[in-house]
Amino acid sequence: MYGSYVGRAHWGAAAAGAALLLAGCSSSDGDGDAGGGGDNRASIAQQPKGTDPFWVNPDGKAAKQVASYLDGGDGKSAELIRKIAEQPVGEWIGPDNPEAEAKGFTEAAEKADRDALLVLYNIPHRDCGQFSKGGAADGNAYRQWVDKVAKGIGDRPATVVLEPDAVLHLVDGCTPDEFHEERYDLLKGAIERLKQQPATKVYLDAGNAGWSQPDSLFEPLQWAGIAAADGFAVNVSNFQTTEASKDFGRKLSAKVGNKPFVVDTSRNGNGPYTEGDPKENWCNPPGRALGELPTTKTGDPLVDAYLWVKRPGESDGDCKGGPKAGDWYPEYALELARNTK
């Protein structure tokens, strides 16, 4: 496995953004219970804005799982999954209705007086043919897709994590050489287009602390337009510890203009899985746990936030008994929550 955190095809649930839009963007009006569309038995509330300004989706997969367990009389499992359901997670924009989805999520977040956390993962030749292969058909299709996302965001607050794996796969031998020049151009253009929106922050994905050659990432990040971004993201969908991720991020920051960064702490509570085949340690590894809760209060001036970019409880791919990438995997969600200290 090249990128070491493949398995992000979240398109199955991405249409929720459009559904929120069509449903009138139902959400919480503050710190109280969120009034999600339909039956909200899980009673999912927003987190305190001063600590965690990102929107909690009251209709997310974890919230629906809580409600399902409660319906079945399994209160113990419901409370375990509530650890996931009550935290903001990334909303991965799908390929088909980007403007409607971005508008739906950002309108719902704005109504709750929160910021939307969006993930864009649609670069051409994505994931080098592995579990999350796909992406836009070509460069022009990608530019049009990003433009629609930006239009959907409008002037509402949004934090965007841009293209997990895209830079790393340019330097690890995964993405063929003939696609490199176009990809740099597409990433740079995406940052510039998204930054035209007045309340949008953009963090370009920059790999993880398990990457053994961080020095090879400095120039590619610069070629991909990091100077115009708000910063970069590390550990997306990976399991490297927060301390290792911060050390990795500081080294990168020093070489790219002291840019700040965000850390995906969604599943790094027990660190990386080190047993078995190293090429598969990224895919639904056993014994993992939820990491630090999402917050902008990190105590580190270079770390803008701890985020749950990868949605805990969704599969990395059809490995170790899991469903296809992005599908809800209840047994794995329970294990993550159960192992959390």
FENRARA-V853031 format. One record per backbone hydrogen bond with DSSP energy under -1.0 kcal/mol. NH is the residue of the N-H (numbers start at 1). CO is the residue of the C=O. E is the energy in kcal/mol with one decimal. If there is no record, write none. Layout:
BEGIN
NH&CO&E  NH&CO&E
END
This chain:
BEGIN
10&8&-1.7  13&10&-1.3  16&13&-2.1  17&14&-2.0  19&15&-2.4  20&16&-2.8  21&17&-1.8  22&18&-2.6  23&19&-2.1  24&21&-1.4  25&20&-4.2  34&44&-2.3  36&34&-1.5  43&40&-1.7  46&32&-1.2  51&48&-1.1  52&48&-2.8  55&115&-2.6  60&57&-1.5  64&60&-2.2  65&61&-2.0  66&62&-2.3  67&63&-2.2  68&64&-2.2  69&65&-2.6  70&66&-2.4  71&67&-2.4  72&68&-1.7  73&70&-1.3  74&69&-2.9  75&73&-1.1  78&74&-2.0  79&75&-2.1  80&76&-1.5  81&77&-2.4  82&78&-1.6  83&80&-1.2  84&81&-1.4  85&81&-2.5  86&82&-2.1  87&84&-1.8  90&308&-2.0  91&117&-2.6  93&119&-2.1  101&97&-2.6  102&98&-2.6  103&99&-2.3  104&100&-2.7  105&101&-2.7  106&102&-2.2  107&103&-2.5  108&104&-2.1  109&105&-2.4  110&106&-2.5  111&107&-2.3  112&108&-1.3  113&110&-1.7  114&109&-2.6  115&53&-2.9  116&157&-1.8  118&159&-2.8  119&91&-2.2  120&161&-2.3  126&134&-1.8  128&125&-1.3  129&126&-1.0  130&127&-2.2  133&130&-2.0  136&122&-3.0  142&138&-2.1  143&139&-2.5  144&140&-2.2  145&141&-2.1  146&142&-2.7  147&143&-2.2  148&144&-2.0  149&145&-2.2  150&146&-2.7  151&147&-2.2  152&148&-2.3  153&149&-2.1  154&150&-2.2  156&153&-1.8  158&199&-2.1  159&116&-2.9  160&201&-3.3  161&118&-2.6  162&203&-2.7  163&120&-2.7  166&163&-1.6  169&165&-3.0  170&167&-1.5  171&168&-1.2  172&168&-1.2  175&169&-2.6  179&176&-1.9  180&177&-1.6  183&179&-2.1  184&180&-2.4  185&181&-1.9  186&182&-2.7  187&183&-2.7  188&184&-2.5  189&185&-2.4  190&186&-2.4  191&187&-2.3  192&188&-2.2  193&189&-2.6  194&190&-2.7  195&191&-2.3  196&193&-1.3  197&194&-1.8  200&197&-1.4  201&158&-2.7  203&160&-3.0  204&231&-2.0  205&162&-2.2  206&233&-2.9  211&208&-2.0  216&213&-1.7  217&214&-2.1  221&217&-2.2  222&218&-1.7  223&219&-2.9  224&220&-1.8  225&222&-1.5  226&221&-2.1  228&225&-1.6  230&202&-2.0  231&202&-1.2  232&260&-1.5  233&204&-2.1  234&262&-2.3  235&207&-2.2  238&235&-2.2  245&241&-2.4  246&242&-2.6  247&243&-2.2  248&244&-2.3  249&245&-2.7  250&246&-2.5  251&247&-1.8  252&248&-2.0  253&249&-2.9  254&250&-2.0  255&252&-1.2  256&253&-1.2  258&253&-2.6  261&302&-2.6  262&232&-2.0  263&305&-2.1  264&234&-2.3  265&307&-2.4  269&289&-2.2  271&268&-1.3  280&277&-2.4  283&280&-1.4  290&336&-1.2  291&265&-1.2  295&306&-1.9  296&51&-2.3  298&296&-1.3  303&300&-1.4  304&261&-2.2  306&295&-2.6  307&263&-2.8  314&311&-1.9  315&327&-3.0  319&317&-2.6  322&319&-2.4  326&315&-2.5  327&324&-2.2  329&313&-3.4  333&329&-2.3  334&330&-2.5  335&331&-1.8  336&332&-2.5  337&333&-2.3  338&334&-2.9  339&335&-2.2
END
